[in-house]
Amino acid sequence: MASAGERVDRLAALAAHHLYGLVDPRYYEPLSRRPLTPEYRDALLRLLPDGWALRRGDVWLHARRASGATWGAAAESPVQGFKIHVSSTPAHALRLLDLVVPVCVEHGVEFKTAADPGLLDVLNSKLQQRGHSGKFMTVYPPDDQAFSELIEVLYRRTAGEAVEGPYILSDRRYRDSGVLFYRYGGFRPPRRLNVDGTQSTHLVSPTGEYVTDERLPYFHLPPWVRDPFTAESHAAPGKDPAGTVLNDRYLIEGALTFSNAGGVYHGTDKVTLEPVVLKEARRLTNCWTSEGRMWDAVDVLGHEYDVLRRLEGLDFVPRPVDLFREWEHTFLVEERISGVSLHDFWARDDVILAPYIHREGRLERFLPLFREVAERLIGMVEEVHARGVLLGDLSPNNILIDPVTLRMWLIDFESAVHEDDRAAMLKYGGRLGTPGFLHPERSSRDRLLPCDDWYASAMLLYGCVVPVTALFDLSPRARDVFLDEFVALGLPAQVKSVVTHLMAGAVDEAKTVLAAWGRDEGTRRSVASTVVRDQVPDGLVAEVNRTLDGLAEGLLRTMDERRPDRLWPSDPMVFATNPLSVAYGACGPALLLRATSGGALPDEVASWMLRRPVDTDTFPPGLFLGLAGIAWSFRELGLEDRAESLMRTLYASPLSYEEPGVFLGAAGWGMASLCFYADTHEQLHLDRAVRAGEHLLATAQHDEETCHWRCHQDGLVHYGYGYGASGIALFLLHLHLATGDDRFRSCAVRALEFDLAQVIRSALGWQWPRFQNETVVYPYWIHGSAGVGSVLVRFHHLLGIERYGDLARRVAEDTYVKYAYNPGLFEGLAGIGEFMLDMYCFTGEERYRRDAFDIAESVLWFRIEGADGTAFPGRWLTRISHDYATGSAGVGLFLSRLLHPRARSFVDLPSKGG
């Protein structure tokens, strides 16, 4: 099964696509940049009298009085209090504006509404955060008395009207209203900077204490606040249902996943004692209008039950057990299947192919499994089609497999349709699917076709070899590139042939290839053709140079100096943090431009960066997300005065000691201080670095011969370079060399030994998990073996201890891979390539340079070329990102260092170059 960390990562990918992938097909953009349709704005302008102003803020339209008093004697709205939420579906929104807005105007109470029907759809959609969903309007009464009076006025105004909306999980419903809810929260809440660069909103207690204003998926009051109304008798929806018995029959034992449309739970049927899965649907969520009426998640769930009944008897489809309603929610009960997802099956150490295709025996183990899975998959889809059903959303997480018998099951039929479905369900099935598995022509049609399932089947099999299908919308040429390259590496041509035939809907041809495929013959050919290169291929250096030129051109063409929120297209985190950071902001691309232009930074780039206001209220102190890395970057960019000023701002940060590690905490900004001391010899910087070191000595947790630190953000002990003891060890070693203080050296050694003790040895070699009790291991730089190895080779170089050199070589041998899930620096191929360059720079051994070029060759497969120059995709491959952590800047700086080996920015100090 997937680890908790992997499930969180998948949900993060869906959220990023949902919240930042709806505005532009190539770049991540916030919903605040989505053009509005006029329906709600026009209605509000009609309903608001003179003296009221309307403005857009993010996904909202805010209605505020230009002058005058609020209800009662208050002169301005309070910071916090009870707020009224009006819930609505798009079908009832305009009527609710007519009902609610005049009441707010009459009483002088300010409010906001969803900005247009499309954004209201997003707020009510399946992927919306559960604690934030359902709110069409928010009304801000100035005090508790006004709140109690106003919500009653609104109740009487809306009672008897044919209006309704989804239950707002974060709120309590007012009486029996279908649209009125309330919660206690911030109106103009104070915001506080977090150490990761994000901002949290807070409530202020009567004693002045700041309490996070959380939007939980259930009603919750701060301890000092009393609900002015009698609580409802039913349990608050959204709370943990474990131990609940539904329909007097089904015992809920836990949750598998949650969405705004409802949860998915596992439990036991108390009648049959069989394990079951229960899928929940909440009324009026995930809505759309068709055939003159509104459809929602309940309709979808009922339809899924019908599909399961139509497929009943197929031994690879869960048996439907029940469909019932409990309170306002509907539940589908089905047989629970034991198996792992197809995604997790192909990621197992003994099965995974792409990263380790160069290793002996990989193809021999992979090919029989691939052929068996392909034959079973095609047979399953054919049987489903024979019953008049199209699946619609066929992806690796919707297929379970028994790792021993290879028996497979299809699960999750939410988007499946049958040939005699109503138009509404055909429309819904046609629009729902997983990025990377959708037929290129599907968006232009209003319904599913059999070719959609066959294309998804092809992508499933493609992903068995190399899971890169999410890239194909951005780079259609990549469909051929990756398979051709793996065939060149030894993959039998039959694999590509099966995939290509299914992509074209030529199912019989694909089956013919599989039937004629001799397993032993294909294996012998493929293994014999797997060659380990001992020199850099001809033309690769020229390709790297051409790519760097294209990246520089792409950066110049895509920068937008008019925008304050970002200079270049980036990872969505740029919008949640700041526009300058090393990881996601302007610093990384600026460093790449400087590296590719012989040291000159375009004036417009420098001007934009220098104009950004910087303070400790909006910028954290850290190396990759905050002031330390920005100052270091400015120094490398030749902006020394501003760099020095930023360091002095950093030293005033109240968050300096919030975290210990390199990525966010004291070790990271301590490295920046040492960098500035090495450059300027100013004692201030060394003194501050020593303060960081003394803090780390004082907070280290010791265990026999090792020591470590616990991250405050999540309470876990992390391993590796970015968040763990290895990165802290490197800082402390540099601090020892700068001061001669043996305490720092001793602690550095103990910290590195701690991470070394956490290694997991497997058939894939030595690798590290991200944090304690995680079972998944990683080869990456920020967390994983590339980061630990990069520290080991520097310890060997700086201390001359041969054991560290031997360990670095061992880690390098195990970390070298031909492929990773993305090309990026922090968690992708470029970071592994940088480790190979570290090994070459510090050992002088040519084999590591060859390995770095070999990895660079694979990185180039991800290259996207177009009218805006050359670029690379971000972490989920669905949008272009030019940032340092996940996209073009980090990749480009690796390629630049590959051609011109040198010290590594943010890792090596100026006097300690490699």
Summary of the structure (lengths in Angstrom):
residues: 914
radius of gyration: 29.0
end to end distance: 41.4
largest distance: 87.9
contacts: 3244
relative contact order: 0.07
helix: 43%
strand: 15%
